Amino acid sequence: MTKSPTPDTETPQRIRITAETDTTRAKRGRGLTVGIGAAVVLLLGVGAAFATANASQTASRASQSAIAPVGTPAPQLRLGYFANVTHAPAVVGVQQGIIADALKAAGTNSLTTQVFNAGPAEIEALNAGAIDAAYVGPNPAINSFAQSKGQALVVVAGVAAGGAQLVVRPGINSAADLEGKTLATPQLGNTQDVALRAWLAKQGYKTTPNGSGDVTIDPTDNAQTLKLFQAGKLDGAWLPEPWASRLVLQAGGHVLVDEKTLWDGSQTGKPGLFPTTVLVVNKQFAADHPQTVEALVKGDASAIDWLSKAGESEKVQAVNDGLKAAAGQALPTNVVQRALSNITFTTDPLAGAYPKLLQDGVNAGVAKTADLHGLFDLSILNRVSGAAKVSAAGLGQE
């Protein structure tokens, strides 16, 4: 269902994507082989056509900053994000007008938004020109950058770290209990999907993108995952917040793996932190409208600053108001509290983690080896933040 209020300069347009019904997902698990196989082809091909069409226009910028100090403000910014607590800077920033105000100050008077369930679909919209910028997980951003040979997008800021867990049903108490079980992730090739596949491989399990293997991985819409878990039709799921907290508090699950325990800081210098959400911009849009990109980065930073300073009750209320506006439903206070406690909001994209994230995707069969140099352009962030310089880890501009 789509809701499209008349856009104007005061009220952002929100296009909501709702969860699939039970009847549309009647065949699950290993029966999804054909559908998921097709998704693999789409995932591995995303950005190829985009790269070909735009190579001649952007080749001259390959050795330059993706965001040149020329161009004009865009009259409109089309922004994608999720109705997740891991996207709280977008959720709150849109609802409270923080992002829209930053854009207006730079001459971009219209903000429209589209809400997605998972990153691969959002990146497809970015590459197709349906949106200009996106709050998204790192793995879909990596895949798009790699398959477009660096021409599709650029990461301009961090958003959130942490906030992803493997939640399982009672009776599953160790990795050894997962053989033959069915687990869900938000979408094939998204950040949590790659994390689950990488972790299972380290436990000695084989999985495949088509759903077969020692453990069945069934990419499923988050809302549907909750229903299926409550009904006893899923054994667990690797999910971002607030969905991990919802499985624990509303469906009786327990945490088998908190992803923060898998990051020792050797890649980023920050133990326990791993990138969950980053802010990316279509590369051509960034080149044409640097003023708008700068305003978006400022809006993101302002929303993160607000979240870091707000009291707990004020923060919970603001996030819930934003979730209700984006997805039509507020959450129980204890769910939002637990979710927020698991997340660190930061403009640092933790760039040092990206080679590992890429390799995990390659090992899982949902990504290809690629050169990530040029993935980041943090020059605007470092110019406007007033904080310590954020590192691109040698993978782009600072």
Secondary structure as GFF3:
##gff-version 3
##sequence-region A 1 398
A	DSSP	beta_strand	13	16	.	.	.	ID=ss1
A	DSSP	three_ten_helix	23	25	.	.	.	ID=ss2
A	DSSP	three_ten_helix	29	32	.	.	.	ID=ss3
A	DSSP	alpha_helix	33	45	.	.	.	ID=ss4
A	DSSP	alpha_helix	48	58	.	.	.	ID=ss5
A	DSSP	three_ten_helix	59	61	.	.	.	ID=ss6
A	DSSP	beta_strand	76	82	.	.	.	ID=ss7
A	DSSP	three_ten_helix	85	87	.	.	.	ID=ss8
A	DSSP	alpha_helix	88	95	.	.	.	ID=ss9
A	DSSP	alpha_helix	98	105	.	.	.	ID=ss10
A	DSSP	beta_strand	110	116	.	.	.	ID=ss11
A	DSSP	alpha_helix	119	127	.	.	.	ID=ss12
A	DSSP	beta_strand	133	136	.	.	.	ID=ss13
A	DSSP	alpha_helix	138	147	.	.	.	ID=ss14
A	DSSP	beta_strand	153	162	.	.	.	ID=ss15
A	DSSP	beta_strand	164	168	.	.	.	ID=ss16
A	DSSP	three_ten_helix	175	178	.	.	.	ID=ss17
A	DSSP	beta_strand	182	185	.	.	.	ID=ss18
A	DSSP	alpha_helix	191	202	.	.	.	ID=ss19
A	DSSP	beta_strand	216	219	.	.	.	ID=ss20
A	DSSP	alpha_helix	222	230	.	.	.	ID=ss21
A	DSSP	beta_strand	236	240	.	.	.	ID=ss22
A	DSSP	alpha_helix	243	251	.	.	.	ID=ss23
A	DSSP	beta_strand	254	258	.	.	.	ID=ss24
A	DSSP	three_ten_helix	259	262	.	.	.	ID=ss25
A	DSSP	beta_strand	275	282	.	.	.	ID=ss26
A	DSSP	alpha_helix	283	288	.	.	.	ID=ss27
A	DSSP	alpha_helix	290	309	.	.	.	ID=ss28
A	DSSP	alpha_helix	312	327	.	.	.	ID=ss29
A	DSSP	alpha_helix	333	341	.	.	.	ID=ss30
A	DSSP	beta_strand	343	345	.	.	.	ID=ss31
A	DSSP	three_ten_helix	351	353	.	.	.	ID=ss32
A	DSSP	alpha_helix	354	364	.	.	.	ID=ss33
A	DSSP	beta_strand	376	377	.	.	.	ID=ss34
A	DSSP	alpha_helix	379	384	.	.	.	ID=ss35
A	DSSP	beta_strand	396	397	.	.	.	ID=ss36
###
